[in-house]
Amino acid sequence: MAIIVNLDVMMAKRKMSAGELAERIDITPANLSILKNNKAKAIRFSTLEAICRELDCQPADILEYKGE
C-alpha cells in the first residue's frame, strides 16, 4: 500500500499507549491496532481528527505517501 500510517511514531513521541489513545478517541483497541499496523483500507475524517487532537499533531505527521 502506498499510504503508510506512522501512528506508532507519534504515540511514542507523546508517550501514549494504544489503550489510552483508543479510549480517548472512542474506538476499540482492535480497530486502533488495525490502523496502527497498516491493515486499514480507510479512515474516517472524524477518527483522524480525534487522533490529531489527542496527539496534538497534523494529519501529515501520521499519514505518509510512498510511491510504489
N, C-alpha and C positions, 0 to 999 in steps of 0.2 A: 504494500500500500504506500502511496506517495505522501500521505499525511501522517506525520509522526506526532504522538502525544507525549509531551515531556512533563506530564503531571507529577511524576515521582521526583523530578528535579526541583520543582517549585515547592513541593511538600517538604522536601529535605531542607531547602533554604529557610522555610518558615517553621521548621521543627514541628510539623503537624503529622499525626498518624492518619492512616487511611480511615480508621474507625471514627476518629474525631471529625475529619472532613466530611465523611458520609453523613454523620449525624447533623452537622451544621448545615449542610445543603439539602438535607432531607431526601437522600436516595439510599438504597440498600448498599451495604458493603460489597455485595456481589456485583452490582451494577458499576460501582466505582472501580472495582478490580478489572472488569471488562474494559472500561475506558482507559485505565492506567496501563494495562498490558497490551494496548493497541489492537484489541479484538473488536472494538465497537465499529459499526458501519456508519453511525450518525451520532450527533449530539444535539440536543435541543439548545436553542439560544438561552432559554431560561436557566438551564443547568450550567451552561458556560458562564453566564452572568453571575450565578451564585458562587461558582468556583473562583472566579476572578475577584469577587467581593471578599470572600473569606480568606483568600491567599494574598490579597492586595497586589494584584498583578494585572497585566493586559492579556488578551487572548493570544497574542503573538509569543508571550512567554510560555504558553502551554502547547500551542499548535505550531508545527513546523512542516513546511512543504519540501520534500526531497524528490526531485525528478528521477524517473527510472531510467 
